[in-house]
Structures are given as C-alpha cells and as structure tokens.
Amino acid sequence: MNKKQHREKRHNRVRAKVRGTKETPRVSVFRSSRHVFVQIIDDATGKTLISASDILKVKNSMKSGTKIKKESKTARADLIGETLAKKAKDMRISKVVFDRGGYKYHGRIRALAEGLRRGGLKF
C-alpha cells in the first residue's frame, strides 16, 4: 500500500463514524501539497453549505499584481479556519463535526481546527 491508499483507508474508517446533519453539519478537509480545501456539508441532503480554500487568496494576489506576504501553509490553514467559521456564523451554524479526511491531526489539519474553534465553532 502506498501513502494515498493508507490515507483513504483511514478516511473510510473515520467516515463510517462521522455523519453530518442539518443541526450539526460535517466539516470536510482536503489537503494537497500546496493548499487546503474545507467544506461544511449537510450529509442528510448531500449538499455543500459553505466552502473555503487558501487558493483564492493566492490567485487574487496574482491577478492584482500585488505581492502578498509569504505565509507558511500552516498559517494559511489557520486563517482559512477562521474565515470558514465566520461564514458559518453568518449562516447560523455553531456546532459541527470534524472530518479530518484521513489525515493525521497535526500540522495544517490541527491549525485549521484551532482556527475553526477560535472563530466560534464547537465540535
């Protein structure tokens, strides 16, 4: 088994236990080598309620020609967590379940979770 297959196996194990409802939707995380993508999903209807990623910040700065301060991937994940929590508060979502996507709870995943908590989400 390679790394990807191990992650998918862990992800399936987590998804067997974690389900999002309308009252407590699921926060799903995908981590690529450069970016972090996060969604708040209602599994009962199968709809994505809110999404956020750090890729938009990078693309917008490239379009405008302004230079952004070089941030670490972990710092960007933390900011994305706070941004998503703010969007969730606007939609009156305060409680979620966290689906780490089979990734270990450290580094960017941990920073994202801490940003979500700092933004006011409970899980």
Secondary structure, 3 states (H helix, E strand, C coil): CCHHHHHHHHHHHHHCCCCCCCCCCEEEEEECCCCEEEEEEECCCCEEEEEEECHHHHHHHHHHCCCCCCCCHHHHHHHHHHHHHHHHHHCCCCECEEECCCCCCCCHHHHHHHHHHHCCCEC
